[in-house]
Amino acid sequence: MTRDTETLTERAPSFDRDGRAAYRVASTDWNVSTTVVKAVTEVVGSDPLSGDCVLYDVVDPDALDRIFADRNGGVGQTTDRVVFELQGCRVEVHADGELLVYEPEDHEESTTSAVQSV
């Protein structure tokens, strides 16, 4: 079984917020942008190759990868997190490597976004 057919997300009820189910994303060798797209498509049940989930519509994938690049012995450039919406899912990328995806509020697919660094 390859990584592509394995489940990338795991339900994490302790992180649920505002009535939205939270999913913790497994660590991978992929860059952050690829991991985000695959995790979001898994949560919403779509095909990552369908073109429905376009990260560039909401955040620059190269910038996201650079922000969380493995530097200084595994420590990223920031101690913060980046939060944005993709396909209706709230995505939180933390500097410590944790990645959380919250299911869509209304379960409709959307690519509208508000990017926030906190």
SULWO-V112131 format. One record per backbone hydrogen bond with DSSP energy under -1.0 kcal/mol. NH is the residue of the N-H (numbers start at 1). CO is the residue of the C=O. Records with the same first field share a line. If there is no record, write none. Layout:
NH=CO + CO
//
This chain:
5=2
10=24
12=22
15=12
16=13
17=20
20=17
23=101
24=10
25=99
26=8
35=31
36=32
37=33
38=34
39=35
40=36
41=37
42=38
43=39
44=40
45=41
46=41
50=47
57=54
58=55
59=55
64=60
65=61
66=62
67=63
68=64
69=66
75=71
77=67
82=93
83=116
84=91
86=89
89=86
91=84
92=100
93=82
94=98
95=80
97=94
100=92
101=23
102=90
103=21
116=83
118=81
//
